[in-house]
Every structure is written in C-alpha cells, then in structure tokens.
Amino acid sequence: KREVFEWSSEEAKAWARAKYCAIKSPQFSRLLRASIIASDYSVGDIASFCEVTENAVSKWIAGDTVPSVAALVRFCEMVYPEDWEAKYTKLSKMIEMERV
C-alpha cells in the first residue's frame, strides 16, 4: 500500500526510526500485562467485560495477538475508568506502530 506523507525528510526519518524500534521491541503486551496486574482484575474478569475468551486475553498478554477496537475500548473503560479515552488513544497508537 502506498502512503503519501506531507512530512519533511527529517520527520519521515524520525517516524521510520520510531516504527522500527516499535517493531523490534514491542511494548504493548508489557504495558497491558502491567495494567492488568495493577488493576487487581483477573484475566477472567477482563475477558468477561471485553466479551472475549480468557484465551484471547492471554494471547494479548503474550503478544501473539492484539484486541479488536471494541475490546480495547472495553478494556480501557474497565481498567482506566477516569481517563479511558486517553489510554485508548495511547494504546491504539502503540498497536499501530508495532504492526508490521
């Protein structure tokens, strides 16, 4: 897929470096795991609230898959009730940068 950017070459290089680092050292699953531990919710609680299986949540934690948009919104609403929208934005951008 071709994308057109209206960036300077320095901005494009900075984005490419950030994308490379995100792919080489993904942080989403680590942040997700830490958030779950800090929340005191069980994997079962999160799976039930997000309307997915416990196996799906385990795959997110392992870094094998990422949640759907709807599941990520529900996760953020549950774990970060005060600022779920900001956390959703941060996590979804993280997922996008880590995507190959």
Steps between C-alpha positions, in 0.01 A plus 500: 500500500635840409468781747556866430652707777535874516796479731849633469768240446607539865145437623475195275832368630391553861174313435688216328739470796208495745319239290812283478554520878135419569515192277834382639402554864121490538369652820123452469483156660730609785288807571183292481640243744613771743160670477317177578724429800455853633123484456443194722262360237543140395541391140152349531352830618658685209396236247142512622482880490666515156271224371789277393642172628769472766716344230467819291617716793789260560602540136496879540723472806738264320520736204359240259198712404352841576147584606237620257404866520185415697688276743772762551237766575335270756837414653585867539157581645548225759864548596528880457150632583617857566691559177411206280488707180858624537620149585310356203666753269844421641454123475349507151791714375739255662330208325517679166871576535576139594304360206716363220 
